């Protein structure tokens, strides 16, 4: 679907439209968090090889920012960089005293060579605060080649990061790099230099700008904070929100946690939404919509440092892109998919929150048959009590006078995606007390 840019006023987080959620049984929660005890007891009986070898256990890394890589794009629309520096802007959700960056060539089919990499505090546009740039190394090396299909973690850097700091991550490509691994919809302007290595420079001449995140999937900080991952489609990715303002619902949630809970709200929030993404199937003709959630759940959720809980908001694209034949089985297929995610999260001791599917009457793919399936799925979500908590986002967004439609004041003009005010309302509906008890 084409993704237009929209503008809307910044909503007040105090204007809450919270809808009661449904919590699962506390007994099941206790069983879930005890899953790791036998393994831990066995590990304690093993003699450590050395204090140095075990020192990593106390590092306490937690993701402060993340996106979900996808691709490759069609050859005709693949971005390329040659002898240039790319500077990408991301916003931390929590702070720390050390930082590391995860790069990725997971969807690439050729080695990716990075000649230099730096991280600093963004001042404005492509400019970095003077003196804040720090070199990133990889096994002590300042340049590195990432093989196809692989991610790469940088070495830790001592770099004090404040909550909600804008970070500038600069990558210099000495040869030609094709943007085959990319998060398409950043809703954030990023910058490409003219020819040259400007990774360590506070500023550079801009050759062009773009609104994606290539080769970048995560930033971690130290300090042992818990982390919540949001996984879903374009509503989690932020379609319809104001660009360059960090007004996706996970952004609002991160700010709400710290403004309402103070130090207890030091919880990382990572956004793994992808526009066009589905729970059950990939679209081989639209690989920038990402692998389906069942496929990417282990990489994008379970492998996230510090994760304690995941919020799942997925399924509407499975419905709107389904054929008539597939639509008949869609309710049961989605339920089976949700149960897989619940089982896989619980097997790792991770709490999992679900969300009802949003209203869509007026959306270009709306039909009465698809609406019937959406209602069936929401009915199951509300009654089954299988997620650890359920957030009724359908109840948050729907127009009381026309429940199949989104409220006009929350509509970003396409009758599916919220605007900034709608995304703020979604964040306000997340039950903070329940969430913080899950991540504690």
N, C-alpha and C positions, 0 to 999 in steps of 0.2 A: 504494500500500500504506500502511496506517496506520503511523505511526512512534511506537512507545512510548518512554518514557524508561527507561533502565536504569542500574543502579549496579554498579560492580565495583571491586576493589582496584587501586591503581596498580601496574603491573608494573615490575620492574627491567629496565633496558635491558641489563644484563650477562647476563640470562637469554636468550641468543641461541639461536634455532632456525634458523640460517642454512642454506639449501639451496643447493648449488652452482648457479651461473648459467651460461649458455652465452654466450660472447662471440663477436661476429662478427669477421671478418678485419680485421687491423690495416691492411692495404693499402686496404680500402674506406674505413676511417676517415680515412686520410691523404688520399685523394682527396676525401672529403667536406669536410674543413677547408681544402682548397685551392681550393674553388669560388669563393671571394670574391676570389682574387688578381688575375685579369684585370680585374675591375671596379675594384678598388682602384688598379691600375696606371694605368688610364685616368683615374680621378678625380684622381690626383696630377698628371696633365699639364694639368689645367685651372687657369687663373689664379684665385685666390680673389678674390671681390668686395671683401672687406674683412676685417680681423681680427675686427671685431664680428660680422659675418655668420657667421663660421666658429667662433665661440667655443662654440657649443652642442656641437660635436664632443667637447669635453673634459669635458662635464658628468658623464658616467658614471652615468646613472640605472640603478637595478636595482630590481625589484619585491621588497618585503619581505613583503607580504601581498596576497592577492587571493582573489576568489571569482568564480563564473560567474553573470552575470545571466540570468534567465529570465522567462517570463510572456508575456502577461498572465494573471492568475488569473481564474477565473469572476467575473462581476460581483458575485454574492452574497457572495463571500468576499474581495473586494478591500479591503485596509486603506486607511483614509484618515486624513489629518492636516490640521487646519484651525486656523491661528493658533497652532500649537504648535511645540515644539522636540523633535526626535528626537535622542537620544544613542546612538550605536552603538559597541560595544566590539570591537576587533580586536587580535590579538597580532602584533607584528613578529617576523620570523625573524632578520633581521640589523639592525644599527644603522647610523647615518649622522649627518652634521652638518646636512643639509638634507632636507626632506621635501616631497612633493607628493601630492595625492589625486586619484583619478579617480572622478568621479561619472557617472551614466548615466541617460538617459531612452530607452534603445534600444528598449524594448518599449512605450513610451508612445504614445498617440495624441493627446496634447494637450501644449502647452508646460508645462514644470515650472519654477516660479519659486521660487528660494531667496533668502530675505531676508538671511540671515547664515549663515556657516559658520566653525567653529573646530576646531582639533585640539589636544589636550592629553594629559597622562599621567593615566590613570585611577587613582584612589586606592582606591575600593571602590564597588561598586554603580554608581550614576549620578554619584558624586562625582569631581571632577577635582582633582589635586594643585594646591594654591594656587600661583598664579603661573606655572603651566605652560601655560595656554591661549594659543594663538596664532591670530589671525584668518587665515582663508583668503581669498585674493582671486583674481579671475579677470579677467586683463587689467587689473589694478589696481583692479577694482571689487569692492566687498564684497557686492553682490547681483547675481544673474544669472538669466537664463531659459535653460533648455536646451530646444532644439527637439525634437519627437518624432523618434525614431530615432537620436538623437545621444548620444555621450559628451562629457565635458568634463574637461580637466585643470586643476587649480588652478595658480596661480603657485607657484614654489618658496618655501619658508619656512625660514629659518635656525632650526633646532630640533634640538637634540642628542637622538637617540633611541638607547637602548641595545638590544642584542639581547634579544629576548623581552619587551620593554616592552609593557604593555597601553595601547593608544591609545584615547582617547575622541574620536570624531568627531561633532560636533554640527551639525545642520542645522535652521534655523528656516524654517518655511513660513508666510508672511504670509497666503496664501489657502488654498484647499483643494488638497491634493496627493493623488492616488490612487496607491497602491503597485502600479502596473502593471508596473514593472521591479523585480524582486526576486529575491534568492536565498533560497529558502524555508527551508532547514534550516541555521540558523547554529550550532545547539548552543551558543548563547551568548545570555544574556539582554541585551536592549537596552531602552531606556527612552523613554517619551513623557511630556512635561511637561503640566501644566495650561496654560491659555491664556497665551501670552506668549513673548517672545524671551529665552531663557535660554542662548543659544549661548555667550556669554562668561562665564556664571556658573559658579562652582565646583560648585554643586549646585542642585537645584530640586525642587519637589514633583512626585512621580510621579503621572501620571494613569493610566497602565497600562504594563505591560511586554509584550514579545513576543520571539520567538526567530527572527527573520529579519533579513536585511540589505537594505533597500530603497535604491535609488538609489546604491549604493556598490559599486565593483568592484575597486579596487586602491589600494594605498599604495606609493609608491616612495621610495627613499633614494638619496643620492649615494654616491660612493666607488668606483664601477666594479666591484662584485662580480659574479660570475656568478650565474645564477639557474637553478633547476630547477623545471619546472612539472609537477605531477601532474594528469592528466586522467582522468576516469572517472565512475563511477556512485555509488551510495550507500555503497559500501565505501570509496571515496576521500573522499566527503563526510562520513563519520564516523557513519553510523547505527549505533546500538548502543553508542556511546562515552558516557562520562559528560559531561553538559552542564556548561559553564563551567569545564572543566578542561583543554581543549586536548589531547585524547587521541586525535585522529585519527591515522592512520599518517603523513601528512606532517608533523604536529607532532612526533611522535617522531623522524622522520628529521632535521628541523632541529636538534633538541637533540642527536641522536647525532653529526651532522656536527661540531658545535662542541665537544662534550665529548671526542670521540675524536681530532679532528684539530687542535684549537686554532685558530690564526690561518688555517691552510690550509682550515679548515672554514667560513670566512666565505662561505657560499653561500646565497643567498636560496631559500626553498622556498615555492612558491605553489600553493594548492589550488584547482583548477578542477573538482572533482567536483560532480555534481548527482544527487541521489537520483532513481531511475527513468530515468536517461539511457541512451541506446542509441548504438551505433556507426552504424547504418545508416538508421534511420527516426525521425521525430518521431511523437508521439501527439497528434493535433489536439484530443483531449479532455483532455489533461493537459499543458498548456504549461508548467507549473511544473517539469516534468521536463526542460525545456530542449530546445534544438535538438540534433539528433543530432551526434555528434562530428565526422563528416565535414563537417558544415555549420559548426560553431563552431570548428574547429581553428585557422583563421587568426586569428580574433579572440582566442580564449582562450589560445592557445599561442604562435603565431608572432609576435604583436604585443606580447608581454610584454617589457618593457625588461630587458635583460641576459640574456635566455634563452640557455643553452648546451645544455641537455638537457631532454627530456620523458620522463616515465614514464607509459605508457599501460596502464590496467587497465579494459578495457571489453569487453562482449560478452555477459555473462550475462543482461542484460535482453532483448537481442535473442532469446535462446533461450527464456527463460521466457514471453515474451509472444507467441511465434510460433504461428501456426495450424499444423495438420497439414501442409497443402500447403507453406507457407513453410518449415517445419522441414526438409523434405527437401532444400532448397537452402541451408540456413543455413550449413553448414560452408564451402562455396565462397564464399558471399556475405561471410562474415566475413573469410576470407582475403583476398579482393579489397579489402575495406575497410582491413584492416591494411596491405596493400601501398600503398594510396593515402597513408596517414599517413606511412609510411616514406619514400616518394618526396617528399612535400611537406616533411617535416622536413629531409631530406638536401639538397634544393634550396636550403635556407636555411642550410646548414652547421650544422645542429642534430642532436646525437646523440639517438637514440630507443631507449628501453628498453621491452620488453614484459613482460607478466605473465600467467601461466596463470590460467585461470578457476577460481574457488573451488568446493569441494564444496558440494552443496546437497540431498543426501538428507534428507528430513524437512521441507524448506521447503514452504510451502503450494502452490507451483506446480510442485513436482517431479513428473516422470513418467519412466518408463524411457526413452521416446523422447527426451526432452530431455537426460537424462543421457548417452545415446549420442552426441548431438551435442556436448555439452561435452567428452566424452572425445576425439572426433574433432578438435575444435579444439585441445585441449591437445596432442594427438599432433603436429599440424602445428607448433604453436609450439615444441615441444621439438626437432623434427627439422629444420625448415626453415632455421634459422640466418639469418633475414633481419633481425630486429631487431639492433641493435648489442650488446645484451645481453638475456638473458631471465632474469627473476626467477621462480622456480617457487613461486608463492604457493599453488597447490594442494598442493604437497608440504609447505609450512609448516603449512597449516591442517588437513589431513585427519587423521582418526583412524586410526592404524596398524591397529587391529583391525577397522575398517569404513571403507575408503578413500573411499567415496562421501559420507561424513558429515564434518562439521567436528568437531574434537576437542572433547569436552565442556567442557574448561577454557578453551577459546577461544570458546565459543558464547554469543551474547548473547540466547539463548532462542528465536530463530526459525529456527535451523539454516541460516542463510545469512550473516548479518552477524556479524563478530567482536565480542568485548567489548574492554575496554581492554587486557587481556593479549594478545589476538589481534592487535590493531593494533600493539602494541609488537613482536610477533614479525614482522609484515610489514615494519616499518621495519628491524629487525635483519637481515633477509634481503637488503636492498639492498646490492650490492657497492660499498663506499665507495672502494676503490682504483680500480676500473674507472670509477666515476662521476666521481671527481675528475680522472682523466686525461682524461675526455671534456670536462670543463668548463674545463680549464686553457687 
